[in-house]
Amino acid sequence: MSRGGATSSDKPGANGAAAPVAVSWDERQRRPVSFLWRRRRYRVERVLETWILETGWWKDDGHVSRSYWRVRADGHVFDLRYDRLTKAWALEQALN
C-alpha cells in the first residue's frame, strides 16, 4: 500500500489516529532500533524507507515538521513518525 493510501483499518490508534509509541534510538546509526506498541516491544530489523514532511512553515498555525521511517520489525512493516516540533514519536500505520 502506498504512503497516501492508508485506510482507517491500517491505522494503529483509536478512530484511525496515529498511536503514540516509545522508540529506542541508536544515535550512532541515526535510526530507530525498537519501539513499544500495545505493550509489546518490536525490534527494527531494517529501515526500508525514510522521508520528511515539512509544510505550513509560512503560517502561524498549521506548521508540520515530521520525519518518517518505514521499518520492518518482527516480520511486519510499520510507518513510524517523529514530530520534530513536539519531539514525539507515533506509529502512523501498520502495513502488514
Beta strands, then each sheet from edge to edge (+ up, - down):
strand 1: 19-20
strand 2: 22-26
strand 3: 31-37
strand 4: 40-55
strand 5: 64-73
strand 6: 76-83
strand 7: 88-94
sheet 1: 1+ 7- 6+ 5- 4+ 3- 2+
end
